[in-house]
Amino acid sequence: MSRENRLLLGAAVLVLNAVQWVVSEAVTAAAWTHPSYDYATNYISDLGVPACGTHYQGRTICSPSHALMNTSFIVQGVLFATGVILLATARLTGRARRAVTALAAAHAVGFVLVGLFHGSPDGPPYNLTTHVTGAAIGILSANTIAIVAGSLRSLQLPGAYRVFSIAVGALGLLSEALVGVSTSTAGIFERGGVYSWLLWSLVTAVSLLVRQVRRPVEAMMPENVPA
């Protein structure tokens, strides 16, 4: 596969991944009835807990569509990693490519664990520990990828994109660090740490696709055509 095709496919995969996450989360959250799901106080992981009526940290958890969210966690890890690796092989070389590829692989492993081991205190002790560890690895890796992407010129995107990429990755890490500040805002800050890389995925993909479309058009402009 040519570099251009890898870039186009990688961008498309990142868009698909962001869309499937948002849709899956919205559908799963809407399935909650007693109690209703609260985006501010409930963790994203609550959507994947299979046992209805679980009480944990002051929250009553009942997610009828938990299978959908757990599937989305796994799909997200695989698609995000695939999209990033395709972009890395299309635009990066050397240590930068290896670093981004390793981070993407770590992210995939982390979210596969998130989907397989639910975030509930019920069950074996290793269940929740594995879930939290996987989430930490996945979130840290994805936001770091955004920061690294912004620090490189290899993507051939404008300075505004690079500033955005670094800023959104840094804000994602900061949000995740603030998750434990208050139970009333835990869901908000956790989403700040997750939506950051989903937003980065969309902006990066669209920016690269727009650039690919513009290149042949710019080449046909009079000033770029040999006399």
C-alpha positions as CSV (number, residue, x, y, z in Angstrom):
1,M,0.0,0.0,0.0
2,S,1.3,3.4,-0.9
3,R,2.0,6.1,1.7
4,E,-0.8,8.2,0.3
5,N,-3.3,5.3,0.6
6,R,-2.1,4.5,4.2
7,L,-2.6,8.2,5.1
8,L,-6.2,8.3,3.6
9,L,-7.1,4.9,5.2
10,G,-5.6,5.9,8.6
11,A,-7.6,9.2,8.6
12,A,-10.8,7.4,7.7
13,V,-10.3,4.8,10.5
14,L,-9.8,7.6,13.1
15,V,-13.0,9.3,12.0
16,L,-14.9,6.0,12.1
17,N,-13.5,5.3,15.6
18,A,-14.5,8.6,17.1
19,V,-18.0,8.3,15.6
20,Q,-18.5,4.7,16.9
21,W,-17.4,5.7,20.4
22,V,-19.7,8.7,20.7
23,V,-22.7,6.8,19.3
24,S,-22.1,3.7,21.5
25,E,-21.7,5.9,24.6
26,A,-24.8,7.9,23.9
27,V,-26.9,4.7,23.3
28,T,-25.6,2.9,26.3
29,A,-26.1,6.0,28.6
30,A,-29.7,6.4,27.3
31,A,-30.5,2.8,28.2
32,W,-30.1,3.7,31.9
33,T,-33.4,4.3,33.7
34,H,-33.2,3.6,37.4
35,P,-31.1,5.7,38.1
36,S,-30.5,7.7,35.0
37,Y,-26.9,8.1,33.8
38,D,-25.2,11.3,34.8
39,Y,-22.4,12.5,32.6
40,A,-21.0,14.7,35.3
41,T,-20.8,12.2,38.2
42,N,-20.8,8.8,36.5
43,Y,-17.6,7.4,35.1
44,I,-17.5,6.2,31.5
45,S,-16.5,2.8,32.9
46,D,-19.9,2.6,34.7
47,L,-21.5,2.0,31.3
48,G,-19.6,-1.3,31.0
49,V,-20.5,-2.8,34.4
50,P,-22.6,-5.9,33.8
51,A,-24.2,-6.3,37.3
52,C,-27.3,-4.1,37.7
53,G,-27.7,-2.6,41.2
54,T,-24.0,-2.5,42.0
55,H,-23.1,0.2,44.6
56,Y,-19.7,1.8,44.3
57,Q,-18.3,5.0,45.6
58,G,-21.8,6.4,46.3
59,R,-23.1,5.5,42.8
60,T,-25.7,3.0,41.9
61,I,-24.8,1.3,38.7
62,C,-27.2,-0.3,36.3
63,S,-26.2,-0.5,32.6
64,P,-28.6,-2.7,30.6
65,S,-26.5,-2.2,27.4
66,H,-23.1,-2.8,29.0
67,A,-22.2,-5.3,26.3
68,L,-22.4,-2.5,23.7
69,M,-20.0,-0.2,25.6
70,N,-17.5,-3.0,26.4
71,T,-17.5,-3.9,22.7
72,S,-16.9,-0.2,21.9
73,F,-14.0,0.0,24.3
74,I,-12.3,-2.9,22.6
75,V,-13.1,-1.6,19.1
76,Q,-11.9,1.8,20.0
77,G,-8.5,0.5,21.2
78,V,-8.0,-1.4,18.0
79,L,-9.3,1.3,15.6
80,F,-7.4,4.1,17.2
81,A,-4.2,2.1,17.2
82,T,-4.7,1.1,13.6
83,G,-5.4,4.6,12.4
84,V,-2.4,6.1,14.2
85,I,0.0,3.4,13.0
86,L,-1.2,3.9,9.4
87,L,-0.5,7.6,9.7
88,A,2.8,7.0,11.4
89,T,4.0,4.7,8.6
90,A,2.8,7.2,6.0
91,R,4.4,10.3,7.4
92,L,7.0,9.4,10.1
93,T,10.4,7.7,10.1
94,G,13.0,6.5,12.5
95,R,12.5,7.0,16.3
96,A,9.4,9.1,15.9
97,R,7.6,6.3,14.0
98,R,8.7,3.7,16.5
99,A,7.7,5.8,19.5
100,V,4.2,6.6,18.1
101,T,3.7,3.0,17.0
102,A,4.6,1.7,20.5
103,L,2.3,4.2,22.1
104,A,-0.6,3.2,19.8
105,A,0.0,-0.5,20.5
106,A,0.0,0.3,24.3
107,H,-3.3,2.1,23.9
108,A,-4.8,-0.8,22.1
109,V,-3.8,-3.2,24.8
110,G,-5.0,-0.9,27.5
111,F,-8.5,-0.6,26.0
112,V,-8.9,-4.2,25.2
113,L,-8.3,-4.8,28.9
114,V,-10.9,-2.1,29.7
115,G,-13.4,-3.9,27.6
116,L,-12.7,-7.4,29.0
117,F,-12.4,-6.5,32.7
118,H,-15.3,-4.2,33.8
119,G,-14.9,-1.4,36.3
120,S,-16.8,-2.8,39.2
121,P,-15.7,-4.0,42.7
122,D,-17.8,-7.2,42.2
123,G,-15.9,-10.3,41.2
124,P,-12.2,-11.2,41.6
125,P,-9.9,-8.5,43.0
126,Y,-7.8,-8.4,39.9
127,N,-10.9,-7.4,37.8
128,L,-11.1,-3.8,38.8
129,T,-7.3,-3.5,39.1
130,T,-6.8,-4.7,35.6
131,H,-9.6,-2.4,34.3
132,V,-8.1,0.7,36.0
133,T,-4.6,-0.1,34.8
134,G,-5.7,-0.6,31.3
135,A,-7.6,2.7,31.3
136,A,-4.6,4.5,32.7
137,I,-2.3,3.1,30.0
138,G,-4.8,3.8,27.2
139,I,-5.6,7.4,28.2
140,L,-1.9,8.3,28.9
141,S,-0.8,6.8,25.6
142,A,-3.4,8.5,23.5
143,N,-2.9,11.9,24.9
144,T,0.9,11.5,24.6
145,I,0.4,10.7,20.9
146,A,-1.4,14.0,20.5
147,I,1.4,15.9,22.2
148,V,4.1,14.1,20.1
149,A,2.2,14.7,16.9
150,G,2.1,18.4,17.6
151,S,5.8,18.5,18.3
152,L,6.7,17.0,14.9
153,R,6.7,18.7,11.5
154,S,6.5,15.4,9.6
155,L,2.7,15.6,9.4
156,Q,3.2,18.7,7.2
157,L,0.3,20.5,8.9
158,P,0.1,24.2,9.8
159,G,1.4,25.7,13.1
160,A,-2.1,26.2,14.4
161,Y,-2.7,22.5,14.2
162,R,0.5,21.8,16.1
163,V,-0.5,24.2,18.9
164,F,-3.9,22.6,19.0
165,S,-2.4,19.0,19.1
166,I,0.0,19.8,22.0
167,A,-2.7,21.8,23.9
168,V,-5.4,19.2,23.6
169,G,-3.1,16.4,24.7
170,A,-1.8,18.3,27.7
171,L,-5.4,19.3,28.7
172,G,-6.4,15.6,28.4
173,L,-3.6,14.6,30.8
174,L,-4.5,17.4,33.2
175,S,-8.2,16.5,33.2
176,E,-7.4,12.9,34.0
177,A,-5.2,14.0,36.9
178,L,-8.2,15.9,38.3
179,V,-10.7,13.1,38.1
180,G,-10.4,12.3,41.9
181,V,-10.8,15.9,43.0
182,S,-14.6,15.6,43.6
183,T,-17.2,12.9,43.0
184,S,-19.6,15.5,41.6
185,T,-17.2,16.3,38.7
186,A,-15.4,12.9,38.2
187,G,-17.3,12.2,35.0
188,I,-16.6,15.6,33.6
189,F,-12.8,15.4,34.1
190,E,-12.6,11.8,33.0
191,R,-14.3,12.8,29.8
192,G,-11.8,15.6,29.4
193,G,-9.1,13.0,29.4
194,V,-10.9,10.8,26.9
195,Y,-12.7,13.3,24.6
196,S,-9.3,15.0,24.1
197,W,-7.9,12.3,21.9
198,L,-11.2,11.7,20.2
199,L,-11.3,15.4,19.2
200,W,-7.6,15.1,18.2
201,S,-8.4,12.2,16.0
202,L,-11.1,14.1,14.2
203,V,-9.1,17.3,13.7
204,T,-6.0,15.4,12.6
205,A,-8.0,13.2,10.2
206,V,-9.9,16.1,8.6
207,S,-6.8,18.2,8.4
208,L,-4.8,15.5,6.6
209,L,-7.7,14.7,4.2
210,V,-8.2,18.4,3.4
211,R,-4.5,18.7,2.7
212,Q,-4.5,15.7,0.4
213,V,-7.4,17.1,-1.6
214,R,-5.8,20.5,-1.9
215,R,-2.4,19.2,-3.2
216,P,-3.5,18.3,-6.7
217,V,-5.7,21.4,-6.9
218,E,-2.7,23.6,-5.9
219,A,-0.5,21.8,-8.4
220,M,-2.9,22.8,-11.2
221,M,-2.9,26.5,-10.3
222,P,-1.2,28.8,-13.0
223,E,1.7,29.8,-10.7
224,N,2.6,26.1,-10.2
225,V,2.3,25.1,-13.8
226,P,5.6,25.3,-15.8
227,A,5.6,27.8,-18.6
